Amino acid sequence: MIPLFKSHFSVGRSILTLDKILDIVDINSLKEVVLVEDSFYGFRTFNKALLEKGVRLVFGLRVPVLYENSEEEKPSKLIFFAKNNNGIKRVKDLYTEANTSESKSVVMKNYSKDYFSDIRIAVPFYDSYICNNLFYFGMSQMDLTGLDHVYFIEDNNHPFDFQIKKAIDDLGVETQEAKSIFYKNKDDFHAFQMYKAVCNRRQGKSPTFSNPNLNHFCSDEFCWESYKDATV
């Protein structure tokens, strides 16, 4: 099972700071960290800190994508992992498109398959086109045929997990067990809950512990403690 760390640089998603991740690295003698971010803001900081410890950083960028940008199509997410320096350059270009284009997404059909030769693509367990089509009335498309890709499988004791897993199993695709880690221990859940609620705050809807304004936010398993328990 691969632990997928999400740091505080992923705004609105995590309360994991660099210090907390380094603490997990030291206590558990990790030799590799897989960091999945929504931006490049933390890449240099984490890369430098982990290099000093002799720990390999595997950096993935989670980006909104469309298949062909039709009017009916709903964006979903893919994670792009660079295999080498050329892959890093291309992932940066994809990030630029996602933040500057009119659709605010990478349109996959605009790129040749050769463009992704230095990139490993992962379909996240949540926020993918599969989730969109299961729970948001469809409208997401994707075709990764001919590309180096894998589907992440997670089990976080969430009510939707079994439905997503079944839909992926029915595809008969290559999968990899993974674990999204937003905080260190289960006891940090309430702090994470309020952090995310504040980041997602809307006008006139101030979050509280009893009403944090977070749909489907019902599991405390997105943490390092749960990952450790599952791998013992």
Rosetta silent file (secondary structure, phi, psi, omega in degrees, C-alpha in Angstrom):
SEQUENCE: MIPLFKSHFSVGRSILTLDKILDIVDINSLKEVVLVEDSFYGFRTFNKALLEKGVRLVFGLRVPVLYENSEEEKPSKLIFFAKNNNGIKRVKDLYTEANTSESKSVVMKNYSKDYFSDIRIAVPFYDSYICNNLFYFGMSQMDLTGLDHVYFIEDNNHPFDFQIKKAIDDLGVETQEAKSIFYKNKDDFHAFQMYKAVCNRRQGKSPTFSNPNLNHFCSDEFCWESYKDATV
SCORE:     score description
SCORE:     0.000 S_00000001
   1 L     0.000  132.556 -179.087    0.000    0.000    0.000 S_00000001
   2 E   -96.132  123.918  173.463    1.358    3.431   -0.976 S_00000001
   3 E   -79.598  125.970 -179.055    0.913    6.316    1.506 S_00000001
   4 E  -107.026  100.692 -178.397   -0.045    9.469   -0.424 S_00000001
   5 E   -77.390  139.141  173.949    0.876   12.507    1.657 S_00000001
   6 L  -122.051  115.899 -174.829   -1.037   15.758    1.136 S_00000001
   7 E   -89.921  178.065  179.048    0.708   18.778    2.693 S_00000001
   8 L   -67.357  -12.194  175.638   -0.582   22.178    3.808 S_00000001
   9 L   -69.810  -21.212  173.618    0.473   23.479    0.377 S_00000001
  10 L   -81.995   84.141 -169.734   -2.634   21.707   -0.926 S_00000001
  11 L   -55.288  131.779  177.468   -4.862   24.543    0.248 S_00000001
  12 L    80.817    5.628 -176.132   -8.102   23.455    1.869 S_00000001
  13 L  -123.913  -23.339 -171.917   -7.115   19.788    1.945 S_00000001
  14 L  -147.841  152.260  170.712   -4.478   19.144    4.601 S_00000001
  15 L  -112.916   12.735  175.795   -2.990   20.283    7.894 S_00000001
  16 E   -74.601  121.064  175.274    0.222   18.300    7.352 S_00000001
  17 L   -97.265  170.187  177.106    3.188   20.667    7.498 S_00000001
  18 H   -57.369  -44.753 -178.685    6.724   19.947    6.338 S_00000001
  19 H   -59.861  -40.826 -179.158    7.831   19.474    9.958 S_00000001
  20 H   -68.479  -38.461  177.961    5.104   16.905   10.620 S_00000001
  21 H   -67.083  -41.322  178.068    5.953   14.943    7.486 S_00000001
  22 H   -64.926  -33.832  176.576    9.653   14.991    8.386 S_00000001
  23 H   -63.876  -42.701  176.851    8.716   13.791   11.869 S_00000001
  24 H   -63.602  -41.127  179.015    6.856   10.836   10.326 S_00000001
  25 H   -59.811  -47.629 -176.671    9.873   10.165    8.088 S_00000001
  26 H   -67.165  -48.286 -176.379   12.301   10.134   11.028 S_00000001
  27 H   -63.467  -34.187 -175.147   10.196    8.068   13.438 S_00000001
  28 H  -104.237    5.413  177.477    9.405    5.448   10.797 S_00000001
  29 L    52.458   45.283 -179.687   12.768    5.490    8.974 S_00000001
  30 L   -70.712  141.963  177.232   11.105    6.098    5.616 S_00000001
  31 L  -105.501   -8.844 -178.348   13.305    5.936    2.537 S_00000001
  32 E  -150.267  140.612  176.244   10.690    7.323    0.144 S_00000001
  33 E  -126.324  126.461  174.877    7.839    9.833    0.373 S_00000001
  34 E   -99.652  112.789 -176.949    5.029   10.041   -2.184 S_00000001
  35 E  -111.945  122.331  178.891    3.673   13.583   -2.097 S_00000001
  36 E  -112.924  117.895 -174.784    0.542   14.457   -4.112 S_00000001
  37 E  -121.705  164.510  175.342   -0.136   18.178   -4.389 S_00000001
  38 L   -98.400   -0.912  179.204   -2.543   20.497   -6.160 S_00000001
  39 L  -153.438  174.000  177.656    0.249   22.971   -7.002 S_00000001
  40 L   -93.125    3.324 -172.464    4.030   23.225   -7.369 S_00000001
  41 L   -56.185  -38.582 -174.471    4.385   25.588   -4.386 S_00000001
  42 L   -95.256   -0.853 -172.183    5.854   23.000   -2.039 S_00000001
  43 H   -60.158  -53.691 -176.283    7.979   21.022   -4.485 S_00000001
  44 H   -62.730  -42.145 -178.843   11.353   22.754   -3.965 S_00000001
  45 H   -61.703  -49.356 -179.424   10.932   22.969   -0.187 S_00000001
  46 H   -67.849  -41.499 -178.752   10.072   19.304    0.225 S_00000001
  47 H   -60.673  -44.602 -179.783   12.635   18.120   -2.312 S_00000001
  48 H   -64.212  -46.543 -177.483   15.466   20.004   -0.569 S_00000001
  49 H   -63.947  -39.937 -178.217   14.445   18.838    2.919 S_00000001
  50 H   -75.871  -34.677  176.137   14.129   15.195    1.900 S_00000001
  51 H   -60.929  -39.464  179.316   17.362   15.208   -0.110 S_00000001
  52 H   -63.191  -24.864  178.376   19.212   16.362    3.011 S_00000001
  53 L   -96.079   -1.378 -177.802   17.861   13.272    4.782 S_00000001
  54 L    72.569   26.885 -178.962   18.657   10.944    1.895 S_00000001
  55 L  -105.721  132.701 -178.987   14.946   10.285    1.319 S_00000001
  56 E   -78.849  132.795  175.882   13.590    9.937   -2.215 S_00000001
  57 E  -101.812  125.235  170.558   10.692   12.213   -3.140 S_00000001
  58 E  -107.618  111.450 -171.971    8.067   10.964   -5.581 S_00000001
  59 E  -105.976  126.075  176.575    6.066   14.040   -6.529 S_00000001
  60 E  -120.370  139.089  179.491    2.637   13.862   -8.120 S_00000001
  61 E  -108.855  121.413 -179.632    0.553   16.797   -9.317 S_00000001
  62 E   -92.207  119.123 -167.855   -3.232   16.431   -9.098 S_00000001
  63 E  -129.733  141.225  172.378   -4.802   18.405  -11.942 S_00000001
  64 E   -66.810  137.267 -178.286   -8.348   19.020  -13.248 S_00000001
  65 E  -135.216  152.567  167.961   -8.815   17.315  -16.610 S_00000001
  66 E  -126.202  154.829  178.006  -11.318   17.049  -19.423 S_00000001
  67 L   -83.153  -50.402 -179.404  -11.180   14.490  -22.181 S_00000001
  68 L  -135.702    4.038  174.268  -12.356   16.612  -25.112 S_00000001
  69 L    62.542   45.182  173.601  -13.875   19.760  -23.527 S_00000001
  70 L   -81.527  162.867 -176.485  -17.426   19.322  -24.759 S_00000001
  71 L   -62.916  -30.239 -176.815  -20.166   21.525  -23.326 S_00000001
  72 L   -87.737  -10.574 -171.352  -21.693   18.634  -21.375 S_00000001
  73 L   -79.008  137.637  178.834  -18.437   17.322  -19.945 S_00000001
  74 L  -103.381  134.079  179.168  -17.646   17.710  -16.235 S_00000001
  75 L   -63.857  148.126  171.501  -13.977   18.044  -15.105 S_00000001
  76 E  -129.525 -165.887 -177.227  -12.424   15.267  -13.045 S_00000001
  77 E  -126.205  145.490  168.141   -8.898   14.793  -11.635 S_00000001
  78 E  -130.107  154.908  174.837   -5.780   12.873  -12.646 S_00000001
  79 E  -109.302  127.309 -179.987   -2.414   12.672  -10.883 S_00000001
  80 E  -106.612  120.228  176.047    0.684   13.157  -13.050 S_00000001
  81 E  -107.553  123.326  178.044    3.982   11.657  -11.814 S_00000001
  82 E   -77.673  134.043  178.562    7.129   12.712  -13.693 S_00000001
  83 L   -85.957  -22.766 -176.172    9.505    9.855  -14.522 S_00000001
  84 L  -159.752 -172.020 -177.275   12.481   12.128  -15.223 S_00000001
  85 H   -63.706  -37.294  177.619   13.470   15.774  -15.781 S_00000001
  86 H   -65.781  -35.260  176.646   11.658   15.957  -19.110 S_00000001
  87 H   -64.467  -38.076  177.492    8.586   14.616  -17.369 S_00000001
  88 H   -61.412  -43.567  179.219    8.834   17.386  -14.755 S_00000001
  89 H   -60.886  -42.285 -178.028    8.902   19.995  -17.511 S_00000001
  90 H   -71.536  -36.037  175.677    5.833   18.501  -19.160 S_00000001
  91 H   -63.946  -38.978  176.607    3.938   18.224  -15.872 S_00000001
  92 H   -61.607  -39.815  178.364    4.684   21.917  -15.269 S_00000001
  93 H   -65.436  -37.945  177.196    3.256   22.720  -18.708 S_00000001
  94 H   -65.136  -39.916  177.884    0.109   20.745  -17.880 S_00000001
  95 H   -62.856  -41.038  178.134   -0.197   22.657  -14.609 S_00000001
  96 H   -61.873  -44.258  179.252    0.121   25.950  -16.499 S_00000001
  97 H   -61.540  -43.701 -177.115   -2.641   24.955  -18.902 S_00000001
  98 H   -63.805  -23.845 -177.251   -4.926   23.923  -16.064 S_00000001
  99 H  -103.100   -8.518 -176.862   -4.503   27.325  -14.412 S_00000001
 100 H  -121.821  -16.038 -177.711   -4.544   29.614  -17.451 S_00000001
 101 L   -77.830  161.719 -179.625   -6.920   28.024  -19.967 S_00000001
 102 L   -62.222  -34.935 -178.630  -10.548   29.025  -20.266 S_00000001
 103 L   -80.978  -11.308 -175.884  -11.683   25.586  -19.088 S_00000001
 104 L    55.918   33.038 -178.522   -9.286   25.659  -16.089 S_00000001
 105 L  -148.817  158.598  170.340   -8.483   22.053  -16.998 S_00000001
 106 E   -83.840  124.956  177.282   -6.062   20.012  -19.074 S_00000001
 107 E   -91.952  103.938 -171.151   -7.836   18.801  -22.216 S_00000001
 108 H   -61.167  -34.543 -175.612   -6.330   15.346  -22.689 S_00000001
 109 H   -69.579  -14.337  178.545   -7.407   14.955  -26.322 S_00000001
 110 H   -78.531   -7.302 -175.977   -5.256   17.970  -27.266 S_00000001
 111 L  -115.336  143.638  175.228   -2.090   15.983  -26.502 S_00000001
 112 L   -76.036  161.244  177.884   -0.519   13.083  -28.361 S_00000001
 113 H   -63.991  -31.628  179.035    0.223    9.855  -26.498 S_00000001
 114 H   -63.020  -29.164 -179.768    3.943   10.542  -27.014 S_00000001
 115 H   -58.850  -31.456 -176.074    3.616   13.694  -24.910 S_00000001
 116 H   -96.494   14.798 -176.437    2.986   11.500  -21.844 S_00000001
 117 L   -64.531  -25.389  179.867    5.878    9.087  -22.476 S_00000001
 118 L  -105.002   20.377 -177.699    7.810   10.527  -19.501 S_00000001
 119 E  -130.254  134.818  171.259    4.762   10.692  -17.228 S_00000001
 120 E  -100.577  125.510 -176.390    3.059    8.026  -15.118 S_00000001
 121 E  -102.579  133.883  174.847   -0.656    8.788  -14.729 S_00000001
 122 E  -119.615  134.399  174.113   -2.677    7.745  -11.682 S_00000001
 123 E   -90.785  113.374 -177.642   -6.456    7.854  -11.488 S_00000001
 124 L   -65.282  153.567 -179.441   -7.239    8.962   -7.908 S_00000001
 125 L   -67.782  -37.362  177.314   -9.742    6.947   -5.917 S_00000001
 126 L  -109.546  157.482  177.410  -11.744   10.077   -5.134 S_00000001
 127 L    67.783   14.214  179.863  -12.425   13.057   -7.476 S_00000001
 128 L   -90.502  175.698  176.434  -11.938   10.882  -10.551 S_00000001
 129 H   -64.722  -27.406  177.877  -14.152   10.537  -13.585 S_00000001
 130 H   -66.168  -46.369  177.426  -15.419    7.307  -12.019 S_00000001
 131 H   -61.264  -44.699  179.804  -16.619    9.151   -8.902 S_00000001
 132 H   -57.363  -43.317 -176.630  -18.220   11.877  -10.998 S_00000001
 133 H   -75.035  -24.964  177.820  -20.136    9.351  -13.040 S_00000001
 134 H   -78.618  -42.258 -167.532  -21.220    7.373   -9.966 S_00000001
 135 H  -116.616  -10.288 -177.628  -22.352   10.226   -7.741 S_00000001
 136 L  -126.404   36.371  172.120  -22.801   13.346   -9.890 S_00000001
 137 L    62.113   36.607  173.348  -24.994   12.113  -12.744 S_00000001
 138 L    73.361 -147.770  175.670  -22.196   11.314  -15.155 S_00000001
 139 L    81.116    3.472  174.651  -20.835   13.841  -17.632 S_00000001
 140 L  -109.494  140.006  179.400  -17.149   12.898  -17.178 S_00000001
 141 L  -125.085  154.932  172.527  -15.169   11.132  -19.880 S_00000001
 142 L  -166.613  140.513  174.626  -11.684    9.640  -20.016 S_00000001
 143 L  -139.046  110.456 -177.795   -9.683    7.324  -22.251 S_00000001
 144 L  -106.751   16.396  179.378   -6.164    6.420  -21.080 S_00000001
 145 L   -56.398  131.192  178.449   -5.563    3.673  -23.640 S_00000001
 146 L    86.054   -3.835  178.578   -1.905    3.567  -24.680 S_00000001
 147 L  -106.014  150.568  177.018   -0.743    5.658  -21.712 S_00000001
 148 L   -75.199  107.119 -173.889    1.237    4.444  -18.698 S_00000001
 149 E  -147.915  162.261  179.442   -1.425    4.597  -16.017 S_00000001
 150 E  -148.114  153.772  177.705   -2.770    2.968  -12.857 S_00000001
 151 E  -106.673  123.429  176.931   -5.943    3.237  -10.765 S_00000001
 152 E   -77.053  138.082  176.020   -5.515    3.894   -7.037 S_00000001
 153 E  -116.325  128.036  179.098   -7.666    1.813   -4.683 S_00000001
 154 L  -126.385  155.474  174.508   -8.354    3.109   -1.155 S_00000001
 155 L  -136.682  100.102 -177.010  -10.206    1.857    1.905 S_00000001
 156 L  -118.578   24.263 -179.991  -10.900    4.637    4.402 S_00000001
 157 L    56.733   34.918  178.581  -14.062    3.277    5.994 S_00000001
 158 L   -98.569  141.867 -177.331  -16.062    5.751    3.908 S_00000001
 159 L   -56.501  -26.267 -176.661  -19.622    4.804    2.847 S_00000001
 160 L   -88.639  -10.187 -171.287  -18.761    5.322   -0.831 S_00000001
 161 H   -56.350  -46.071 -174.214  -15.570    3.229   -0.873 S_00000001
 162 H   -66.757  -32.612  179.950  -17.163   -0.097   -1.842 S_00000001
 163 H   -69.854  -42.101  179.289  -19.109    1.467   -4.737 S_00000001
 164 H   -65.740  -44.650 -179.293  -16.022    3.126   -6.195 S_00000001
 165 H   -61.173  -42.215  179.360  -13.935   -0.031   -5.792 S_00000001
 166 H   -62.689  -41.145  179.871  -16.575   -2.159   -7.509 S_00000001
 167 H   -63.434  -37.450  178.474  -16.740    0.260  -10.456 S_00000001
 168 H   -70.781  -43.429  178.853  -12.938    0.092  -10.822 S_00000001
 169 H   -58.780  -37.375 -179.369  -12.892   -3.705  -10.491 S_00000001
 170 H   -65.962  -21.445  179.607  -15.503   -3.938  -13.240 S_00000001
 171 H   -77.281  -22.612 -178.644  -13.136   -2.104  -15.599 S_00000001
 172 L    66.472   39.853 -175.571  -10.493   -4.831  -15.302 S_00000001
 173 L  -105.113  169.287  175.720   -7.653   -2.283  -15.131 S_00000001
 174 L   -70.169  132.132 -178.051   -4.281   -2.200  -13.345 S_00000001
 175 E  -126.356  161.960  176.739   -4.712   -1.059   -9.747 S_00000001
 176 E  -142.707  125.308  176.203   -2.516   -0.048   -6.815 S_00000001
 177 E   -67.168  134.589 -177.283   -3.572    0.055   -3.166 S_00000001
 178 E  -143.595  169.096 -179.939   -3.015    3.539   -1.754 S_00000001
 179 E  -144.959  115.896  176.346   -3.849    5.655    1.295 S_00000001
 180 E   -75.993  129.103 -177.230   -4.497    9.412    1.266 S_00000001
 181 E  -121.238  110.435 -179.291   -2.899   11.009    4.340 S_00000001
 182 L  -102.427  -19.078 -178.683   -4.092   14.486    5.320 S_00000001
 183 E  -153.640  172.667 -169.899   -3.055   14.449    9.000 S_00000001
 184 L   -83.225  -55.771 -174.628   -0.951   12.352   11.387 S_00000001
 185 L  -119.853  160.678  178.346   -3.269   10.738   13.964 S_00000001
 186 H   -59.384  -32.113  179.723   -6.993    9.994   14.238 S_00000001
 187 H   -64.464  -16.876  179.737   -7.172   12.509   17.098 S_00000001
 188 H   -82.848   -1.912 -173.793   -6.306   15.232   14.566 S_00000001
 189 H   -57.263  -46.705 -176.198   -9.556   14.637   12.688 S_00000001
 190 H   -66.369  -36.825  176.094  -11.541   17.452   14.327 S_00000001
 191 H   -64.513  -41.336  177.527   -8.743   19.970   13.753 S_00000001
 192 H   -65.182  -39.526  179.346   -8.610   18.887   10.110 S_00000001
 193 H   -58.241  -47.966 -178.867  -12.385   19.108    9.880 S_00000001
 194 H   -71.385  -34.978  177.108  -12.435   22.739   11.006 S_00000001
 195 H   -59.991  -48.178 -179.082   -9.395   23.608    8.890 S_00000001
 196 H   -68.197  -37.833  179.541  -11.076   22.305    5.763 S_00000001
 197 H   -62.637  -43.607  179.560  -14.417   23.879    6.711 S_00000001
 198 H   -64.298  -41.265  179.328  -12.822   27.307    7.134 S_00000001
 199 H   -65.998  -27.101 -179.696  -10.986   26.967    3.804 S_00000001
 200 L  -100.326   14.141 -174.541  -14.279   26.045    2.118 S_00000001
 201 L   -61.736  137.456  176.184  -16.273   28.735    3.900 S_00000001
 202 E  -114.209  154.746 -179.412  -19.013   30.414    1.913 S_00000001
 203 L   -58.181  129.316  177.600  -20.606   33.768    2.570 S_00000001
 204 L    83.362    1.695 -179.609  -23.391   33.477    5.137 S_00000001
 205 E  -130.040   71.258  179.836  -22.439   29.904    6.129 S_00000001
 206 L   -69.680  129.512 -176.967  -19.947   30.109    8.976 S_00000001
 207 L   -75.824  148.929  172.639  -18.737   26.591    9.895 S_00000001
 208 L  -135.399  168.871  177.834  -19.111   25.096   13.378 S_00000001
 209 L   -61.167  -38.905 -178.275  -18.194   21.694   14.833 S_00000001
 210 L   -78.230  -22.844  178.931  -21.846   20.636   14.711 S_00000001
 211 L  -142.459   78.817 -174.979  -22.344   22.034   11.201 S_00000001
 212 L   -79.445   -0.254 -179.735  -19.010   22.258    9.341 S_00000001
 213 L    61.409   38.296 -179.950  -20.670   22.626    5.891 S_00000001
 214 L  -123.190  110.313  178.104  -18.784   19.613    4.535 S_00000001
 215 L   -72.037  138.350  173.813  -20.721   17.076    2.487 S_00000001
 216 L    64.565   17.811 -178.243  -19.687   13.397    2.860 S_00000001
 217 L   -92.001   89.002 -167.323  -17.015   14.273    5.443 S_00000001
 218 L  -142.879   29.787  178.148  -17.494   11.248    7.668 S_00000001
 219 L  -143.644  140.113  176.975  -14.253    9.320    8.210 S_00000001
 220 L  -105.273   22.535 -174.442  -11.226    9.802   10.461 S_00000001
 221 L   -92.396   -1.343 -176.917   -9.152    7.237    8.548 S_00000001
 222 L   -85.163   60.717 -173.598   -7.234    9.652    6.283 S_00000001
 223 E  -147.246  163.839  179.579   -4.174    9.645    8.529 S_00000001
 224 H   -63.530  -37.381  179.340   -0.756    8.090    9.091 S_00000001
 225 H   -57.264  -43.862  179.648   -2.012    6.238   12.170 S_00000001
 226 H   -67.479  -37.715  176.798   -4.579    4.358   10.065 S_00000001
 227 H   -60.743  -44.804  179.991   -1.959    3.571    7.429 S_00000001
 228 H   -62.813  -43.502  179.570    0.303    2.079   10.093 S_00000001
 229 H   -60.464  -37.822 -176.212   -2.559    0.030   11.544 S_00000001
 230 H   -75.563  -20.401 -176.191   -3.399   -1.345    8.107 S_00000001
 231 H  -105.282   -0.390  179.057    0.186   -2.384    7.340 S_00000001
 232 L   -71.602    0.000    0.000    1.061   -4.010   10.676 S_00000001
